[in-house]
């Protein structure tokens, strides 16, 4: 399908109405309120909704095309339930907006990128999964740093950036591919020989 899907889990300063006005929208918990504030429809609302008041829940239900409420005790976090529903629609792209102070939930969100090949975005970061083979990594306005990490172990060539490397082993614990930079606002190339490699744009 050519459908593009936006999942909003938390508040951000991203101009949702401008950047994602043509996307199928999924609101997760309080992310529904951000979609409503942006004036975008909520095509599908999901979660246990324990982070909203009863009044807010009623407003979300009245606003949404479809709402599915899960119990608080469940095997998956709300964000993963939303991602699984999104990928079941076989879309062209899934953008997952999530932010917060809990590092465990941040790591879980990055894990969803690796598991389901979605784009993770918030006010300060943009993360996606590189494909095996050659990847052109374009410069994106507003991001100073580009980093590469892997949940398992990947082998890559990095060229066209401020720091370059050949046959570099990248793991989650390694820091040898973090805090790189673009040169003259031009993108670079990352060749992935093996393993899953995640690209992180950061401020």
N, C-alpha and C positions, 0 to 999 in steps of 0.2 A: 504493500500500500504506500501511497504518497503522503499519508497522514503523519503529521508531526504532533508530538504530545508534550505538554508542559505539566510537570508535577510540582506543586508548591507545598512545602512542609513548614516553612517558617517565614517570618517577616524579613524583608530586605529592602534596599534602596534601588533595586533594579526597576527600570521603567517597563513593567510587564505589559502594559497596554500598547506601548510602542514596539517592543521587540517580539512579542508573542501573541499578537492580536488574532492571528489566523490558526493558532494551535488548538487542538483538543485539550481541554484543561481538566486536571485532577487536583482536587484540594485535599490535603491531609491535615486533620486537626485544625490548628490555628492558621495554617496556610490557607484555609478556605476564606478566612477573614481578609487576608491580603489580596486574594483574587477579587473579593467583593469590593474592597477599597479601590482597586485598580479599575473597576467597572467591567471586568471580564466575566463571562459566564462561568459557572462551575458545571461542567458536563458530568462529573462523577466525584462525589465526596465520599471519603472513606476514613476509617479510624475507630478507635474506641471513644474518642471525644471526651476524655477525662480532663483535658486541659482547657476546655471552654465551659462557660456557664450554661445553665439550662436555657436561659433566654437566647444566648448566642447560638446554641445548638438548634433551637427552633428557627432562628433567622437563617441559618445555613441550610436547614432542611427545606424551607420555603423557597430559597434562592436557587437551590441546586436542581439539575435535571434528574439526578439519581443520587441517592445517599444509601450507603451500606455501613451499618454500625457493627463493630466487632466487640467481643468482651475484652476487658482489660487483660485477663489471663489468656495468653495465646502463644503459639509457637514462633510467630514472626512479629517483627516490629512493624508499626503502621506503614513506614516508608517502604519496606520491602513488599508488603501486600499491594501497595499502590504501583510499585515498579512491575511486579508480576502481572498485574492486570494490564498495565500499559503495554508490556512486550507481548502479551497474548493477542493484542490487536494487530501485531506485525507492522508496526509503524516504520517510517523512514528514519525517525529520530526521536529520542526521548531526552528531555532536559529536566533534571532533578534539582530543585532549589532547596537547599537545607543549610542552616547555620545554627550556631549555638555555642554555649560555653563548655559543654560536656565533651571531653576528648574521646570517650568511648563511643558516643554516637557519631562523632566525626569520622572515626576509623571505620565504623559500621557503614557509613555513607560511602566512603571510598571503596569499601568492599563490594558495594552494590555496583560500582562502576566496573570493577574487574569481573564480577559474576554475570552481569546482564548487559554490559556494553552500553551504558547510558552516560550522559554528560552530567557531571556534578558542578553546580555553580552556586556561589554566594557573592556577597559584596566584595570580597577580597581574593577569591580563588575561582579557577575554572579548570576542571580535571576531566580527562577522557582517556580511553584505551587506544593505544596505537595498534595497528595491524602488523602481522608478520610481513616482512619485506620492507621496502623503502617507504618512509612516511615524510612528506613535507610538513613541517610544523610552522605555520604562519605566525608572523608577529600580530599581536592583538593589542590595540590601543588600551591604555590604562593598566597594563601589567608590566612590571619591571623585570621579574625573574621567571625563569623556566626551569623546572626540575623534572627528573625522571626517576621513578621508583618501580619496584616489582614486589608483589606479594610472595612470589616463589623465587625464581632466579632467572634472569634474562641475560642474553648476550647481545650487545648492540655496538654499532658505530655511530658516533655523534660528530656532525660536521656542519660548519656554517654558523656556529655560535661563538661567543667569546672564548669558551673553553671547549676543546674538541678531544675526541678519544677514539681509538680503534680497539675492537674486541674487548669491550668493557663489560665486566660482569656486574649486573645491577641487582641488588636485593633490597628487601624492606629495611634491613638494618644498616645498609651501606649509605654513606653520605657523599660518595664520589661523583654522583650525577645530580646533585642538588645545587640550587642557587646559581645556575648558569644565567647568561644574559644574551639578548639579541644584539646583533651588530647593525647599526644604522637602520633600525626598525625594519629589517629584512628577516624573513624566516630562515630556518635551517633544515637540515635533513637528519632523520634518525632511521637507521636501518636495523630492524629487529631480526636477528637470526633465530632466536628461540626464546620461549617464555613470554609471559604477559608483561608488557611495559606500559606504565601509566605516565601521562604527561600532565604536569601541574603548572598552570600559569598562576603566579602569585604577585601580590603587591609588596 
